[in-house]
Amino acid sequence: MPLLWPIVIKPPKFWRKLPLVSGIWRANGAFSIPLLGKAGSRREWLVLIPVSGYAMVGLGLAAWALLRNQWPALLALMMGLGG
């Protein structure tokens, strides 16, 4: 997606032939900065696994805090429906 969508600013034709610029500023006006290499590379996986683990721990802690704070209300609701 172009950086300033819906405005598309394309690189000048002589810039497209430069190796460094052609890899970052595409002919369709989109920018791409390959920080980790190709998709599926080892570098990508080495970043993906810890970030995913961090996100899962964060979601687990948030769920635990929510459950801990709402447990009395949940028990009262279940007792009210069962009795």
ZALOMI-137413 format. One line per field, with one value per residue: x, y, z of N, C-alpha, C in turn; residue number from 1; residue in one letter. Coordinates in nm, 4 decimals. Atoms other than C-alpha are relative to their C-alpha. Layout:
residues N
n.px X; ...
n.py Y; ...
n.pz Z; ...
ca.px X; ...
ca.py Y; ...
ca.pz Z; ...
c.px X; ...
c.py Y; ...
c.pz Z; ...
i NUM; ...
aa A; ...
//
This chain:
residues 83
n.px 0.0851; -0.0801; -0.0134; 0.0948; 0.1213; 0.0195; -0.0950; -0.1072; -0.1190; -0.0876; -0.1380; -0.0408; -0.0469; -0.1432; -0.0196; 0.0438; -0.1091; -0.0998; 0.0297; 0.0492; 0.1284; 0.1031; 0.0451; 0.0738; 0.1091; 0.0484; 0.0510; 0.1405; 0.0058; -0.0034; -0.1292; -0.0226; -0.1317; -0.0203; -0.0843; -0.0293; -0.0287; 0.1147; 0.1023; -0.0313; -0.1426; -0.0341; 0.0032; 0.1392; 0.0447; -0.0657; 0.0726; 0.1406; 0.0268; 0.0082; 0.1082; 0.1244; 0.0039; 0.0285; 0.1412; 0.0821; -0.0094; 0.0806; 0.1420; 0.0295; 0.0072; 0.1213; 0.1140; -0.0044; 0.0437; 0.1433; 0.0698; -0.0156; 0.0838; 0.1408; 0.0421; 0.1160; 0.1218; 0.0315; 0.0570; 0.1329; 0.0889; 0.0245; 0.0861; 0.1337; 0.0646; 0.0163; 0.0868
n.py -0.1164; -0.1220; -0.0657; -0.1108; 0.0396; 0.0369; -0.0696; 0.0915; -0.0691; 0.1008; -0.0480; -0.0340; 0.1183; 0.0248; 0.0553; 0.1403; 0.0855; 0.0103; 0.1220; -0.0243; -0.0696; 0.0851; 0.0965; -0.0670; -0.0794; 0.0788; -0.0755; -0.0354; -0.1033; 0.0594; 0.0122; 0.1232; 0.0017; 0.1388; 0.0036; 0.1360; 0.0869; 0.0584; 0.0601; 0.1372; 0.0174; 0.0312; -0.1246; -0.0313; 0.0929; -0.0344; -0.1131; 0.0369; 0.0869; -0.0746; -0.0987; 0.0748; 0.0422; -0.1194; -0.0333; 0.1021; -0.0242; -0.1191; 0.0366; 0.0883; -0.0817; -0.0820; 0.0894; 0.0368; -0.1164; -0.0169; 0.1082; -0.0206; -0.1127; 0.0236; 0.1311; -0.0070; -0.0301; 0.1183; 0.0984; -0.0462; 0.0197; 0.1433; 0.0425; -0.0549; 0.0748; 0.1385; 0.0160
n.pz 0.0000; 0.0027; -0.1285; -0.0106; 0.0684; 0.1395; 0.0864; 0.0387; 0.0489; 0.0592; 0.0132; 0.1358; 0.0737; -0.0166; -0.1343; -0.0010; 0.0457; -0.1062; -0.0751; -0.1349; 0.0047; 0.0602; -0.0999; -0.1072; 0.0575; 0.1137; 0.1150; -0.0215; -0.1018; -0.1336; -0.0655; -0.0752; -0.0635; -0.0420; -0.1185; -0.0427; 0.1133; 0.0695; -0.0854; -0.0350; -0.0249; -0.1396; -0.0766; -0.0280; -0.1033; -0.1251; -0.0567; -0.0121; -0.1140; -0.1262; 0.0019; -0.0181; -0.1401; -0.0802; 0.0203; -0.0667; -0.1442; -0.0270; 0.0083; -0.1127; -0.1219; 0.0077; -0.0236; -0.1418; -0.0776; 0.0246; -0.0693; -0.1435; -0.0414; 0.0293; -0.0515; -0.0901; 0.0761; 0.0789; -0.0933; -0.0399; 0.1147; 0.0151; -0.1126; 0.0238; 0.1082; -0.0402; -0.1167
ca.px 0.0000; 0.1383; 0.2550; 0.0272; -0.2725; -0.4836; -0.2092; 0.0398; 0.3856; 0.5898; 0.9677; 1.1309; 1.2278; 1.6015; 1.5668; 1.3915; 1.7111; 1.9197; 1.9519; 1.8953; 1.6058; 1.4234; 1.4090; 1.2615; 1.0491; 0.8462; 0.7261; 0.3629; 0.4515; 0.4604; 0.7456; 0.8915; 1.1757; 1.2935; 1.4233; 1.4145; 1.4817; 1.2499; 0.9232; 0.9802; 1.3499; 1.5271; 1.5664; 1.1927; 1.1256; 1.3802; 1.1812; 0.8370; 0.8662; 0.9581; 0.7093; 0.4310; 0.5225; 0.5185; 0.1748; 0.0373; 0.1663; 0.0075; -0.3275; -0.3105; -0.2395; -0.5217; -0.7645; -0.6517; -0.7009; -1.0436; -1.1488; -1.0115; -1.2003; -1.5254; -1.5351; -1.7716; -2.0202; -2.0002; -2.0610; -2.3574; -2.5046; -2.4622; -2.6187; -2.9088; -2.9752; -2.9362; -3.1581
ca.py 0.0000; 0.3416; 0.5458; 0.8437; 0.6506; 0.7547; 0.9826; 0.7712; 0.9190; 0.7057; 0.7214; 0.8865; 0.6397; 0.6914; 0.6088; 0.2785; 0.1476; 0.2059; -0.1215; 0.0210; 0.2496; -0.0069; -0.2470; 0.0118; 0.2424; 0.0279; 0.1348; 0.1398; 0.3981; 0.1541; 0.1447; -0.1738; -0.1980; -0.5590; -0.5627; -0.9368; -1.0702; -1.2918; -1.4218; -1.7479; -1.6851; -1.7928; -1.4314; -1.3831; -1.6942; -1.5858; -1.2652; -1.4223; -1.6847; -1.4513; -1.1849; -1.4447; -1.5822; -1.2322; -1.1677; -1.4985; -1.4255; -1.0800; -1.2219; -1.4920; -1.2381; -1.0144; -1.3085; -1.4133; -1.0594; -1.0352; -1.3725; -1.2918; -0.9608; -1.0942; -1.4339; -1.3257; -1.1790; -1.4901; -1.7175; -1.5074; -1.5209; -1.8979; -1.9456; -1.7240; -1.9214; -2.2619; -2.1932
ca.pz 0.0000; -0.0854; 0.2127; 0.1426; 0.0093; -0.1853; -0.3169; -0.5096; -0.5503; -0.7863; -0.8002; -1.1000; -1.3730; -1.3296; -0.9562; -1.0311; -1.1880; -0.8749; -0.6799; -0.3308; -0.4211; -0.6367; -0.3424; -0.1055; -0.3243; -0.5633; -0.9073; -0.7840; -0.5151; -0.2217; 0.0286; 0.1704; 0.4161; 0.4411; 0.7987; 0.8529; 0.5061; 0.3054; 0.4487; 0.6321; 0.6886; 1.0061; 1.1143; 1.0858; 1.2953; 1.5561; 1.6027; 1.5594; 1.8349; 2.1251; 2.0154; 1.9917; 2.3339; 2.4816; 2.3309; 2.4635; 2.8147; 2.8008; 2.6888; 2.9562; 3.2317; 3.1098; 3.1056; 3.4558; 3.5919; 3.4316; 3.5699; 3.9164; 3.9287; 3.7861; 3.9639; 4.2490; 4.0020; 3.7856; 4.0863; 4.1986; 3.8496; 3.8321; 4.1790; 4.0816; 3.7626; 3.9296; 4.2325
c.px 0.0902; -0.0051; -0.1037; -0.1316; -0.1120; 0.0913; 0.1154; 0.1140; 0.0973; 0.1418; 0.0307; 0.0615; 0.1488; 0.0307; -0.0355; 0.1112; 0.1099; -0.0341; -0.0604; -0.1393; -0.1094; -0.0513; -0.0851; -0.1218; -0.0429; -0.0563; -0.1455; -0.0167; 0.0059; 0.1432; 0.0078; 0.1419; 0.0214; 0.0977; 0.0462; 0.0329; -0.1279; -0.0980; 0.0337; 0.1471; 0.0244; -0.0022; -0.1426; -0.0529; 0.0624; -0.0640; -0.1445; -0.0291; -0.0014; -0.1138; -0.1347; -0.0142; -0.0342; -0.1479; -0.0899; 0.0036; -0.0847; -0.1496; -0.0408; -0.0127; -0.1247; -0.1245; -0.0067; -0.0488; -0.1495; -0.0798; 0.0053; -0.0912; -0.1488; -0.0525; -0.1178; -0.1312; -0.0437; -0.0614; -0.1417; -0.0993; -0.0328; -0.0887; -0.1426; -0.0737; -0.0291; -0.1027; -0.1372
c.py 0.1233; 0.0721; 0.1097; -0.0299; 0.0948; 0.0736; -0.0956; 0.0816; -0.1064; 0.0547; 0.0382; -0.1225; -0.0267; -0.0561; -0.1477; -0.0957; -0.0142; -0.1193; 0.0257; 0.0615; -0.0899; -0.1039; 0.0617; 0.0759; -0.0666; 0.0890; 0.0415; 0.1050; -0.0531; -0.0050; -0.1354; 0.0030; -0.1416; -0.0091; -0.1406; -0.0943; -0.0527; -0.0612; -0.1472; -0.0245; -0.0316; 0.1249; 0.0369; -0.0900; 0.0316; 0.1217; -0.0398; -0.0794; 0.0776; 0.1022; -0.0691; -0.0477; 0.1149; 0.0378; -0.1011; 0.0166; 0.1210; -0.0292; -0.0891; 0.0778; 0.0882; -0.0846; -0.0396; 0.1158; 0.0228; -0.1049; 0.0206; 0.1124; -0.0268; -0.1308; 0.0095; 0.0275; -0.1198; -0.1088; 0.0378; -0.0195; -0.1476; -0.0544; 0.0475; -0.0763; -0.1427; -0.0190; 0.0383
c.pz 0.0000; 0.1344; 0.0202; -0.0710; 0.0350; -0.0962; -0.0289; -0.0590; -0.0478; -0.0116; -0.1442; -0.0689; 0.0193; 0.1401; 0.0054; -0.0393; 0.1039; 0.0899; 0.1384; -0.0005; -0.0561; 0.0986; 0.1092; -0.0528; -0.1289; -0.1111; 0.0187; 0.1101; 0.1418; 0.0523; 0.0681; 0.0535; 0.0540; 0.1178; 0.0344; -0.1140; -0.0631; 0.0990; 0.0235; 0.0297; 0.1473; 0.0862; 0.0370; 0.1117; 0.1348; 0.0674; 0.0298; 0.1270; 0.1319; 0.0037; 0.0199; 0.1438; 0.0929; -0.0108; 0.0715; 0.1517; 0.0376; -0.0044; 0.1162; 0.1305; 0.0011; 0.0272; 0.1476; 0.0876; -0.0167; 0.0751; 0.1505; 0.0495; -0.0176; 0.0591; 0.0978; -0.0740; -0.0819; 0.0884; 0.0426; -0.1119; -0.0170; 0.1120; -0.0187; -0.1082; 0.0425; 0.1115; -0.0264
i 1; 2; 3; 4; 5; 6; 7; 8; 9; 10; 11; 12; 13; 14; 15; 16; 17; 18; 19; 20; 21; 22; 23; 24; 25; 26; 27; 28; 29; 30; 31; 32; 33; 34; 35; 36; 37; 38; 39; 40; 41; 42; 43; 44; 45; 46; 47; 48; 49; 50; 51; 52; 53; 54; 55; 56; 57; 58; 59; 60; 61; 62; 63; 64; 65; 66; 67; 68; 69; 70; 71; 72; 73; 74; 75; 76; 77; 78; 79; 80; 81; 82; 83
aa M; P; L; L; W; P; I; V; I; K; P; P; K; F; W; R; K; L; P; L; V; S; G; I; W; R; A; N; G; A; F; S; I; P; L; L; G; K; A; G; S; R; R; E; W; L; V; L; I; P; V; S; G; Y; A; M; V; G; L; G; L; A; A; W; A; L; L; R; N; Q; W; P; A; L; L; A; L; M; M; G; L; G; G
//
